[in-house]
Amino acid sequence: MPIIIEKLTHTYMPNTISRHIAVDSVDLTINEGEFFGIIGHTGSGKSTLIQHLNGLIQPTSGRVIVDGYDMSDKKQRVKGRALVGMVFQYPDYQLFDSTVLDDVAFGPKNMGLSVEEAKTRAEEAMRTVGLDPEQFAEKSPFELSGGEKRRAALAGIIAMRPKYLVLDEPMAGLDPSGRRGVLETISALRKELGCTVIMVSHSMEDVARSAERIAVMNDSKLYMTGTPDEIFSKTKELIELGLDAPQTARLAQLLRERGVPVPEDIYTNERFTEWFRGRMSNA
Amino acid sequence: MIRIDNIEYSYDDAAKKALDGVSLTIGEGEFVAIVGHNGSGKSTLAKMLNALLVPDSGSVSVFGMDTKDEEKTLDIRKKVGIVFQNPDNQIVTTVVEEDVGFGPENLGVPTEEILERVHAALEAVDMLAFRKSAPHMLSGGQKQRVAIAGVLAIRPDVLVFDEATAMLDPLGRRAIIDIAKKLNKTDGKTVVMITQYMEEATVADRVVVMNGGKIAFEGTPAEVFRRGDELRALRLDVPTMVELRDDLAKEGLINACDALSVEDMAEEICRSLSKN
């Protein structure tokens, strides 16, 4: 079932002078099994928006339905929340146990699995994210490098086998190979578990490569939604919004400004090369 | 001005050395980028530059002062300031201008001069309008600019950015890079930029590539980004435009060149089209 967000508004510190509308009447449906990207500059409301998806915070008005459960209802929220795994931006805030294995097994244990089952699931999850249990199980989470911590935090969430995986900047702070690794892990997980992935990211390149549909947040509002083709063909608009566009899209835009008619749907190196090859042989 | 001579360093119980024989000289007014995968030793190296860490063997000399000499620690930290990754861990007070003044105040700078320094530092990072704001109400990029101002208020000669852009959005990142460039070009500050983003390394005078606690190789951005395969083997990458440049040059669609940026590539593409 989809996640349905209806007329969602969230106001921080209502009835004070510091009142701030972080999310302003957003309507959005995320389909089951979809890889959904959310982009927007800092302060555009994307983090506030996704915190509603597991009922961490409640709407000021409007509602969120996850897998048929209305997240404003206390009883239904418990059921809905069990289906949603959230991975946050700073893994340090998410790791707390004395060993990596205990940390990763915490979620499944909390779901009521036996200690043995939880351990098996934790080891599986560690393998999936590329942390060999032999090597990492007994380490303290605080001995891990930035990239390993990120993987451990991700393993802790996927060990619970969420139906909806929500990731807030999962690649921030990772080296290029780590970024590719986490992105590949997420795509593989989605194929294996069939889960829905909702990813907030600042990296236009990463979103362009993996998302099937994208939402653009701006000034607390949903500015537009569309496929990567639809979104990244609006390079000029994205830059005006204070967002970035993939480098290749910026190159295409710059060439257009110089009078070279580069088609609107070119925003990856592969497509650019293909177009340029054609252009050079036809001329 | 900073001379690192064959240093080694291990964290308490780690089997592997975090730094394993690193030698590097950073000249006055230089802009040096240090890249390397997670765990390659680049952040450890950064902490050596102002005596937050001292080497197990070898030496680090900052303006002629040995970082192992504890009597010199404060003087070294006045010369070399570091901006870290997470701005929340660097902000200590509840008002922006107090935060920026915290460093010089601790150094015993007279009040009049503190005010002057705070003003200049906030101006340099374009945050003067926020001087009375509460840091927690600012965005990540704005907080990071306040953190830079806090370092600038100490008036160091060398600024080290230790993955200071890692948690920021693209605009926030670009603002920090522009500030670093300006401090280097206009104010003559020496800048050491540690980063995971290859695009950011292209603005440096020199790029140092770290791997396994050692310097793998170094050179100008043009030289370093000609070695794409070696970089990928070290879990790194080349900027997106360099990847495109190499793909197009391989097919003979553009001339072999050292284009690094979107602007460079636009030039090359136009050149090929006009010849065709």
Contacts between the chains, C-beta under 8 A, distances in Angstrom:
chain1	res1	chain2	res2	distance
A	18	B	137	7.9
A	41	B	169	5.2
A	41	B	170	7.9
A	41	B	171	5.8
A	42	B	139	4.3
A	42	B	140	5.5
A	42	B	141	6.0
A	42	B	168	7.3
A	42	B	169	4.6
A	42	B	171	7.8
A	42	B	172	6.1
A	43	B	139	4.9
A	89	B	167	7.0
A	90	B	86	7.2
A	90	B	167	7.9
A	145	B	38	4.6
A	145	B	39	4.1
A	146	B	38	4.9
A	146	B	39	8.0
A	147	B	37	7.9
A	147	B	38	4.0
A	147	B	39	7.5
A	148	B	38	7.6
A	169	B	167	7.7
A	172	B	166	6.0
A	172	B	167	5.5
A	173	B	85	6.7
A	173	B	163	6.8
A	173	B	166	4.4
A	173	B	167	6.6
A	173	B	196	7.2
A	174	B	38	6.4
A	174	B	196	6.8
A	175	B	36	7.6
A	175	B	37	4.0
A	175	B	38	4.9
A	175	B	40	8.0
A	175	B	196	5.0
A	175	B	235	5.6
A	175	B	236	6.6
A	176	B	37	7.8
A	176	B	196	6.9
A	176	B	198	7.0
A	176	B	235	6.9
A	176	B	236	5.5
A	176	B	237	3.7
A	177	B	37	6.1
A	177	B	232	7.9
A	177	B	235	3.5
A	177	B	236	7.1
A	177	B	237	7.5
A	178	B	37	7.1
A	178	B	38	5.7
A	178	B	235	7.3
A	202	B	168	7.5
A	202	B	169	4.5
A	202	B	170	5.8
A	204	B	170	7.2
A	205	B	240	6.5
A	242	B	171	5.4
A	243	B	170	7.0
A	243	B	171	7.7
A	244	B	170	3.5
A	244	B	171	7.1
A	246	B	240	7.2
A	247	B	199	7.4
A	247	B	239	7.4
A	247	B	240	4.1
A	247	B	241	5.7
A	247	B	262	5.9
A	248	B	240	6.3
A	248	B	244	6.6
A	250	B	262	5.0
A	251	B	241	7.0
A	251	B	244	7.5
A	251	B	262	4.9
A	251	B	265	5.4
A	251	B	266	6.1
A	251	B	269	7.7
A	254	B	262	6.0
A	254	B	263	7.1
A	254	B	266	4.6
A	255	B	266	5.7
A	255	B	269	6.1
A	255	B	270	7.4
A	258	B	266	6.7
A	258	B	270	6.4
A	260	B	269	7.2
A	260	B	270	7.0
A	260	B	273	6.6
A	269	B	240	6.7
A	269	B	243	5.8
A	269	B	244	4.6
A	269	B	247	6.4
A	272	B	244	6.2
A	273	B	244	7.1
A	273	B	247	5.3
A	273	B	248	6.3
A	273	B	251	7.5
A	273	B	253	7.7
A	276	B	248	6.5
A	276	B	253	5.8
A	276	B	269	7.1
A	277	B	251	6.6
A	277	B	253	6.3
A	279	B	273	7.4
A	280	B	253	5.5
A	280	B	272	6.9
A	280	B	273	7.8
A	280	B	276	5.7
A	283	B	273	7.5
A	283	B	276	4.5
